[in-house]
Amino acid sequence: MRRIRKYIYALIVFLVILCVGVYGAYALNFPKWFPFNRKNALEEWQEKVFKDKVLYVVEPRMEGGYLSANSKEACSGLLYRIKFDPRDLPMMSWQWKVTKFPDQRMVSETGGGWVERDDYAARVYVIFTSWNFLNIKSLEYVWAEDIAEGTVLTSPYFKNLKLIVAESGTKNLNNWVFEERNIREDYQKAFGHAPSRPVTAIALMTDSDNTLSTAEALYKDIKVGYKNEQTKR
């Protein structure tokens, strides 16, 4: 039942993203930066709840503000509408910190497969919408506990959702890790061709509903829509 339920959730989220991406207003000034340094930093983000709410809290600072995410057997994400062409502005960067991975032992003890293991402490999505639901595509960068960095996988729920393991393992647990990705190149690697449509949304999610456990992560300094230049860490 859990497998069927979450498959339905996946279809719902993509339908919602489709509507938001096609009909919503977009940020137009680039690069776009999300410092999370004020209490109302999430007012332009939309929460999508699939199974109970993850607790997302902005921790503002004059410098170094961040977003904390705490999931207790929950699955919900935050979506931001944006529009830029990754062929011209291909770069995206962020910092994240995992403080607790979902407990995969809950899966192994019940003989669960990959669908049941599809919980991650930290996820960052780049979404390409389309008028045709079946043509929606998305890159999902994840911090996995036990899948090798650089691995590219196809989601068990939707063939056009490609998971890229940007960080792996516990070596950097409780430490901030900087990530910078070339969206155009990652799209080419994941789908076998260059993107032909603009990015229309980004999203964040921490979830632990399949493993019936808890997961905790922090996000900060998200920057999207800039050229391939050296970024200071």
N, C-alpha and C positions, 0 to 999 in steps of 0.2 A: 504493500500500500504506500509506503514512504516513497518508493521509486516512482509510482504513478503520480502521486501528489506533487512531487517536485518537478516532474516533467511538465505537468499542467502549469505550475508556477513559471517555468521557463517560457512557455508559450505566451502566458499573460504578460510577462515583463517585456517581451519583444513587441507585442502588440501595443503596449503603452509607449514604448520608446518610439515606435513608428509614428504614432499620433503626435507625440511631442516634437519629434524631429522634423516632421513635415509642416506642422501648423504653428509651432511656437516661435517666439522671438529669440534672437541670437545675440551673443556678445560679438562685437565687431572689431574692437581694438586689440591688436596683437603686438607683442606676446601678451597673453593673459596669465596673470599670476594670482594664486590663491594662498595668502600668507596665514590665514586663520588667526589673525591678531586682534580681532574684535568680537564681542559677544554675538552680534547678529550676522556673523560671517556665513551662516547657512541659509539666510533668508532667500537667496536666489537658487538654492538647491531644492530638489523635490525628493521626498522619501518614498521609496517603493517597498511595501511590506509583503513578503511572501509567506513567512511563517513566524509570527510574533516579531516584536521590534528589537532590533539591536540598539543599544544605548550609545548614541553619538553625541559627544559633548565637545564644544569648542573651549579650549583652554588658552585664552588670549594672553599675550605677552607683548611688551613694547618691541622686543625682538624675539623670534623663536616661538611664536604661537603655534599651536598644533591642534589637531582633531583626534580625540580618543574614541575608540570603538570597543564596546564590550558586548559580546554575544553569549547568551545563556540559552542554548538549544534553539536559537533564533536565526532568522534569515531575512534581512532587510538591507537595502542599499540606498545610496544618495546619488541623484542624477542631476547633472548640470547641462543645460542646453547651450551649445556653442557651434560655430560654423567656421571652418577654415579648410583650405586645400592642402593636404599633406604632400602634394607634389611640389608645392612652393614653400610651405612652412612645415617641414616634416618632423621637427623635434618636439619632444616632451620630456620633462624631468620632474622628479619628486623625491621626497625622503619619506621613509617609513621605518617603523620599529615594531617588531613582534615581541610581545611579552608573554604570550601563552598560545601555543598551538592547540587546535581541536584534538581530542584524544582519539586517535585512530585505532586504539585497542578495542574500542567499542564495536568497530566494524569487524576486525579480525575474529573476535570472540563469537560473532553471530554469522560468520561466513559471508559477509557482504562483499559485493564487487565494487567496480570503480564508481558506479552511480552513487552507492552509499558512502564512498570515500570522498565525494565531491564537496568537501568543506575546506576552506582555507582561511587562515588568520588574516590575510590581507590580499585584496584584489583591486586592481585599477583597470577600468574598461575604457576602450576607445571605440566609438560606435559610428557606423556608416549606415544611415537609414535609406529606405527606398519606398516608392509607392507600392511596390510589390512585396508583400510580407516575406515571401520566400527568398528575396534578394537582399534582405537585411544582413549585414556582416558586422562582426565585432572582433576586436583583439582584446584579450583578457590577460593582463600581466598578473602573475600570482607569486607569492612567497610560499613555497612548498616545503614541508618538513623532510620528505623522503623521496623527492623526484629530482633528478639531476638538473642543475642550472643549464639553461639553453634548450631544454626539451620543448618541443612544440606538439601539442595534443589537440584533438578535436573533441569538443564537449560531448558528453553522452546524451545531452538533451537536444542539441541543435547543431547541424553540420557546419553552419556558417559562423559558429562561435569557436574561435581558435584560442587555446590557452598557451601562453608562453611563460615558462618558468624563469622569471627574472632574478630570483634569489632562492637559495635552497639551503636547508639544514639549520642547525642550531648554533653554528659557529658565531653568528652575529646576533643571537638572541639577546634582547634588552639593549641593543645598540642601534643608533640611527644609521641607516644605510642609504646612500645617495644612488638614485637610478637615473640614467638618461638614455632614452630610446629614440631611434629613428623610425617613426611610424611607417613611412613609405617603404623602407627596407624590410621591416618586420612583416608588413602586409604582403609584400612580394614573396617572402619566405613561407608565410603561412598559407597563402591562397594560390601561389604559383603565377601571379600576375600583378602588375602595379594597380594601385587604387584608381578607380575611374570616377568616384564620387567624393564629396567633401566629408570630413568628420562633422557630425551633427550633434554629438553629445559625448560627455565623459561621465564616468561613474566610479564610485568607491563602494566596496562591500567587505564586511567581515562576517563570516557565518559559521555556525556549528550545529545546524539543525539535524543533519543526517547522522552525525556521530553522537547526538544527544549529550553534548559536552559543552565546554566553554572555550571561548577564544578571545584574545585581546590584542589590539594593535593600535598604533598611532600613525597619523599621516601629517605631513607638513610640506610647505614650500612647493606646491604643485605649480608648474609652469608649462603652458602649452602654446603651440603656434609660433615657432621661431626657426630661423635657419640653422644649419649645421655649423655652429661656431663653438669654440671651447667655452664650457660653462664652469664657473667657479664653484667649488664645493664648499 
